[in-house]
């Protein structure tokens, strides 16, 4: 379809690569302008209907950093009960980036590992979860199978923790869609909603880990989210909030490190616009076999 015909068919207003739905005249007085964002790509969508409310380069394939842990969780949760026991490995203990402190040979429950991965973004916890799925290579294969199952066609995983790897990509659309799928799981919602938790150390000791999601402690109605950052990927985030019977998900990729106010503004706009603007399309519906 020609570009002019596509725009006419979808009723879009295009401004500097941003796709914004037209606002009907009767709604113009209470739907504010879309707030500015420095993200290379973003999506604002309603998780109940799947309606995409605003977007920029939503299928652009970018490095996901730790937001890829959403896919790790979606893949591993059906296979690991919270009480399952997993042993720490030397490979996990030596991984780069944020670590929760996995000790080789020490045992952990899957619940402790999921908590460490989703609350503190522990790269070592994500690798240990991978080992519980039969080893990291097998876990990555399962992650890519899950991405295909969910129709996350922009996503290619090469790690369980999101650390940069050649060819590893996702998109703002896929992150929003996968997070929406996760919200259908009570266990997924539990882990993303935890503000703090105890994590075991050696010799029976433990310490408190705290969420990296600043919105969880500051934004009214926040369900939870997952952020990520590497130098190559820049900052990324996907998360959802609920207010007034609506649940809005926002995904941003390749953004500045201090993106929190942007995401707040996009969530605010999403709640104001939801139900009053024409859709840009839909997130694929959660699919479970």
N, C-alpha and C positions, 0 to 999 in steps of 0.2 A: 504494500500500500504506500502511496506517495506520502511524503511528510505532511503536506497541507491537508490531505484527506484524513490522515491519522489524527491530526490535531482536531479537525472538525468532528470526527467520530467520537473522540474521547472528551471533548469539551475542556481542553487544557489551556491554561495560560502558562507560557514558557518564559522564564526570566533568568538569564545567566545560568542555564542548565538546571534550574529548579522547576519541578513540575508541581503546580498548584491548581487545584480544582476551582472552577468558577463558583462564585458565591451568589446564590439567588438574591434578587433585590430585597426580598422580605427578610433575609437573614444578614444583610450587610451591616446592619447597625450593631449586631452583637457577635460577629465573627471578626476578630482582629486580624491584621496582616500577619502573614507568616513571619516569625522572628528570624533574624539573621543567624547563620551558623557558619563556622569555619571548617566544618567537616567536608571532606572531599565527597562523601556519599552519606545519605541518610534516608530513613523511612519513618513515617509516622502512620500508624494503622490502628484500627479497632480490632481487638483480638476476638470479640464475640462473632462479628460478621465477617472478619477478614478484610474489610474495606481499607484500602490504602488511601490516606487523606492527603499526604504530601510526600514528595521524594526528590532526591537528587541522585543521579547515576546509580539507581538502586540495584542494578545488575553488574556494576563494575566489580571485577574480581580483584580484591585487595588482600594483603596479608592481614589475618584476623587477630593476631596475638592471642591473648588468653581468653577472648570471647569464644575461641574454638572449644574451650572446656564445656560449653553448653552441649555441643555434639558428643563430647566424651561422656557426659552425664547421661544424655539420652540413650547412648549405646550401652552403657554399663549397668544402669539401674535395673533393667529387666533381668539381668544375669546374676546380680549380687544382692543377696539379702543383707540388711543392715548388720546382722550378727555374724556374717561370714568372716572368717579370719584370713588375713593376708600378711605375708612376710615381707619386710622391707629388703631392698636390694642395694648393692653397692652402686649400681648405675643410677638408681633414683637418688641416693644420698649425694652423688657428685654432680647432679644436674645444675645448670646455670639458673640465674634469676631468683625469683621469690621462692623460698623454701620454708616448709613448716618444721623440718627437722627430723626426717625419716632416718632411723638407725638401721643399718644392715643387720638382718637376722631378727630384729624385734618384730613382734606380731601386732597387728592393728585390726580393729573391726572395719568392715566396709563403711559403716556409718561414720567412723572417725575420719576415714580417707575422703569420703564425699564431702563431709563438712569442711575439712582442710582445703579441698580443691575449690569449692564454691564460695566459702567465706573468706579465706585468706589467699586464695589463688595459688596454692602450693604446687609448684611444678613437680616437686618430688612426689607429692600425693597423687597427682595425675599419672605419673609414670608407674607408681605402685598399683594403681587401679588397672593400668594396662597390663601389668604382669599377672594380675588376677584373672584376666581374660585370656590367658594363654601366652602372654608375652606381648611386648609393645608392637611388633610387626603384625601379629594377628589382630590385636586391638585396633590398630589403624585400618586394617582391611575391613573390620566390622564397622568402624566409623564411616568409611566410605560407602559401605553397603547401606547403612542407615540413612546417610545423606541422599543416596539414590532413592531409597524407599520413601523418604519425605519429599522428594522432588526438589531437593536443594541442589540444583544443577550447577550453581556457581562455586560450590564448595568442594575442595580437594584437600584431604588431611594427609599429612606425613608425620605428625607427632600427636601425642595425646594431650600435650600441655600448651600448644600454640606457639612455642618458641619458633622463631623464623626458620623456615626450611624452603629450599628452592621448589617452586611450583605449588606451595601451599597457599590456598586462597579461600575466601568466602566473599559474601556480598552483604550489603545492608538488608536487601530483601531476604536472603537466606537466614541471616541472623534473626531478623524479626519473625520469620516463619518458624524457625526451629524453636525459638523461645516460646512462641505461641503454642507449639506442640508440647513443650515442657510444662506449660501451665495446666495442661490437662492431667498431669500426674501429681498426686498429693505429696509424694516423696520429693519430687523436684521442687515444688513450692516450699516444702519444709526447709530444704537446704539453702535456697536463695533468700529465705526470710530470716535466717539466723544472724543476729547482730554480734554475738560472741559465743564462744564455746571453749571447753577445756580440751587440750590435746596432750597426749601422753609423751613424756620424755623417758629416758632410761632410768632404771632403778626405782620404778614406781612413782616417779615425780611427774608433774604436769605443769602446764602454763596456759594462760588465757590467750586465745587468738581472737582478733576482731575483724569485722567485715571491712572490705575495701570499698564497698558501695556506700558512698557518702549520702546518697539520696535516701537510703533505707532509714537513716536516722534524722532526716531533715525534711523530706517531702511528704506531705499528707497523702495517705492512701497508697504509698509505695509498697508494692508486693515484693520486689527485689530485682536484682540485676547482676550482670557480670561485666566487669571492665577488663581492659587489657592494654598493655603498652610494651613496645620494643622500639629501639631507635629506628629500625627500618620500617616498621609498620605504623609508627606514631600511635596515637591513642585511639581506642575503640571502646564502645559500650553498647550493651543491649539490656533493656529492662522494661518493666511494666508497672503501671499504677492503676488503682481502681477508685472511681469517684462517681457518685450519682448514678449508679447503675451501669456505668461505662468502664471498660478496661482498655487503656491505651498502651501500646508498645512503641518504644522509640529505639532505633538502632542508628549509631553514628560510627563512621570509619574514617581513618586517617585524619584525626582531629588533633587539636592542641591538647596538651596534657590536662589543663584545667578546663574541662568541657562541661562541668557539672551545671553551671548556670544556663548553658545552652540547652542541655537536656531538659532541665526544669521548664524553660520557656517553651520548648517543643511539646512537652507533656501538657502544659497549660493550654497551648493553642489547640492541641488535639482534643482536649475535653470541650473547648469552646466550639470547635468546628464540627465535631462528630454529630452526624445526623442532619447537618445544615449545608453540607457541600456535596458536590457530585464526586463520585469515586474515580480514582485513577486506575483502578484495577483491584485485584484481590490476592491476598496471601492464600497459598494452597491450604486446604483444610487439613487438620491433623489426621494422619492415616496410621492406624495400628492394625497389624495382622492378628 
